[in-house]
Amino acid sequence: MSDVIERIHEDGLPGSEATLDPQPEWQPRYPGSGRLDGKVAIVTGADSGIGRAVAALYAREGADVAILYLDEHEDAEKTAEIVRGEGRRALTIAGDVGDKAWCEAAVAKVVAEFGKLDIVVNNAGEQHPDPDITNITEDQLRRTFQTNIFGMFFMVQAAMPHLKSGAAIVNCTSVTMYQGEKELLDYSSTKGAITAFTRSLSENLIGKGIRVNGVAPGPIWTPLNPSGGATEEKLKTFGEGTPIGRPGQPNEVAPSFLFLACEDSSYMSGQVLHPNGGTIVNG
């Protein structure tokens, strides 16, 4: 276990979906139509929340899914059961996306198991709310960037030898990149970096026939929120500030990840979709 994993685990991250009340809604809302038939996808942070919903929807659409996660083993096995229940193959791999060597080993294991790689979903992330910038330690700042943006670089670097023309990379950014968040200074900063990375990587890879896009969710009910330090009072009103007036559910975000991974979005690259409850961000 890496030092990063030990520190994150001590903070209660990424959080267990099994203990959340109410339970997040991950279930796909419609029958599959084969949009990912024969594809192999890596989804980081797939043990719960948005990652679980994406894995479930990808499986319903015909993809085999590698479930990459930190250390919530029970949640990850539940996601694997969901994927297999859709008639697809699942592989669970625990570890730290902020560790370059682990990313390389994880991708190698996926390719050895499934024979190829077509889709990379960079979804893993961490957050540590704090209204006072002077409270953000150098260690926390490095951790947040290491997980949220370094991890995406490492995963893409490891995947590149296996991605062919027609492959897709989908990165999870956030509404906080566009409108800011006064209590998530380091987290929001990483999301700005992710958006720039997405656009720049698209320019870099489009000549190889590899599309790169992003999804910027608004407030979504996942284990990251209570485990990330949000107070009980904030959780009671979580998402009420959106025009729709409630938090989103993971299965309301997953279709954006599906669209960007399949041929329906074949003329899109370097773009960001915004399932955020109606917030206008002009991004």
N, C-alpha and C positions, 0 to 999 in steps of 0.2 A: 504493500500500500504506500502511495507516495505521500510526502509531507503535505501537499495540497489537499489530497483526499482526507487526511486526518484532520486538518484544520477546518475544512468545510463540514465534515461530519460532526465535529464538535459544535458547530453553529446550528446544527439541525437541517442543513441543506443536503439534497434538494427538497426534502420533505416527502412524506408518504401520502399517496392518494387514498390508500385504504382507510386512513383516519379522518379524512375530510368530511365535514357535514355542513351543507349538503354535498353529495357526491357530484363531481364534475360529469358532464355529459360528453362522452367520447364516441358514442355509437354512430356509425354512418347513417345518414337519414334516407338513403335511397338505394335501390339495387345497383350492383355494378354493371358496367357496360364494356368491360375489357379494355379500358383505355391504357392500362399498364401491363397488358398480357406479356408474359415472358421477361419482364424487366426485373432487375435486382437493385434494391435501394438500401442505402445506409441512412438511418435516422438517428441522430444524436439526441440525447435527452428523451428517449422514446419510452422510458419506464412509466411516464404519467403525463397528465396535462395535454398540451398541444401535441407533443411528440407521440403519445399513445394514440390520439385521434388520427394523426397523419398515418401512422403505421397501420391502423385498422382500415382506413379508407384505401390506402395503397394496396393492401392485401385483397380487399373486396374488388379492386379494379384489376387484379391479376398479378401483382408483384410479390416476389419473395423479399423478406425484410430482415435486415440486420438491425437489432435493437441494441444501440450503444447507450450506456448509462453509467452513473457514478457508482452508487453502492446500495440503491434501494432494490434489493434482489427480489423481494416478494412482488413488488409492483412490476418489475421487468418480466418476471415469469407470467404474470397475468397478461401483459401485453403479448407475450409469445403465444399464450393460449388463444388469445383473440385472433392473431394472425393465422395460426394453424386451424382455427375454427372456420376460417374463410377458405380453407383448402390450400393454403400456401405454406411454404417453408419459412421457419423463423430461426434466427441465431441470436443468442444473447451474449454480449461481451461487456464486462464491467471494467471501468477504468477512468482515467482523467484525460479529457480532451486537451487540457493544457500541457500535456506531456507529449512531445513530438515523437519519441520512440514508441510510446503506447499507440498513438494514431497509426504509425507505420505498421505495427504488429496487428492492430485491429483490422486494417484494410487488407493486409495479407491473409488474415484468417477468413475474411469474408470471401475473397476471391478463391481461396483454396476450397471453401465449402460450396460456393454457388457457381464458380467458374467464370464470373465476370462481374462488372459493376456498371450500372447505367445511370443511377440517380444518387446524388449526395444531398441530404437535408441537414444543414447545420442549424440545430435548434437548441442545443444545450446552452445554459447560461446561469448566472447567479446574480443576486442583488442584495444590498445591505442598506436599507433606508436609514438616513440620518439627516436632520435639518441643518446641522452645523458642519461646515466644510472643515473646520479645525479638528473635528473628531475623526476624520477619515485618515487612518494611518497609512503609512507607506506600504505596509504589508497588505492591507485590504485593497489598496489601489492596484498594486501589482497582481493580486489574486483575481480581481474582477476583470482586468484586462487580459490576464493569462487565460482565463476560462472563456471569456466572451468573444474576444477577437483573435488572440494568438491561436486558440483552439481551432478556429475556422481556417486560418492559414495552414496550420499543421495538417488538418484533415484533407484539405484540397491538395496540398503538396503530396501527401501519401496516395491520394486517389488518382492523380493525373496520369501516371503510367498505364492506368487501366481504363480510363474514360475515352471513348471513341466518338466520332461524329454522331450527333443525335443525342448525346448525353445531356443531362440537365443538373445544375446545381441550384439549390434554393436555400437562401440564408434568412434567418429570422432576425429582423431588426425590431423596431418598436415605435409606437406613437410618441414616446418620450423623446425620440430623436428630433421630431418635428416641432413639438410644442414645449419641450423642456419639462423637467420635473424637479422641483426645488429640494425634495428629500431623496432623490436618486441621482446625485451629481456624477458619481463615477460610472454607474450603470448607464445613464443616459449618454454619457460621453462615449462609452463603448459602442452604443447603438449608432451614434453618428459615424464612428469609424467603420462599423459593419456596412452601413449604407454606402459610404465612399468605396469600401472594398468591393461591394457588389457591383457597382457601376464600373469601377476600374477593371475588375476581373472579367466582366462582360466584354469590355473593349479588348482585353488581352486574349481571350479565348474564342471569340466569335469566328475568327478565321479558321479555327479547328472544327467548327460546327458544334461547339459546346455552348449552350445557352446558360446564362447566369441571371437570376432574378431574386427578388426579396419579398418578404411579407412583413408588414409592420402592424402587428395586432395592437388593439387598445387593451383596456383592462379585462383580462380573461381569468375565469375562476379555475386556478390550478394550485397545486401544492406549493409553488414558489412564493405565493403571497403570504400565507401565514408563517411558513418556515423562514421567509426572508426578513422577518422582523416587523411586519405590519402589526399595529396595535389592534386589540379587539374592537375598539371603537371605530377605527378606520375600516376594518373588515366588514362591519355592519353596514357601512354606506359605500362599500367598494363598488365602483362602476356607476353609481347614481349620477355622477357629473356628466356622463355622456348624453348626447341628444336623445338616444333611445331610452336612457334612464335606468340601465341595469348593466351588470357585467356580462360579457360574452361567455359562451361555452366553447370548449375545445372543438366540438364538432361543427361550430359555426366558422371556425378558422381553417380547419383542415381542407375544405374544398379549394381554398386559394393555393395551398401547397400542391394539391392534385392538378389543378389547372396549369400551374407553372412547370410541372414535371412531365406533362403529357403533350401530345401533338396538337391539342387544342390551342396552345400558346406558341405555335411554331414560328410566329412572326414577332415574338416578344423577347427581348433580352436587355438587361440593364435597367429593368423596371421594378417598381415596388407596388404591391397591392395593399389596401388599407381596410381590413376588417376591424373597425375600431368603434362601432356603435354610433356612427354618423358624424364624428368629429371631422371638420374640414381642415386639412393641413396643407393643401396646395403643394404636395410633394410627389 
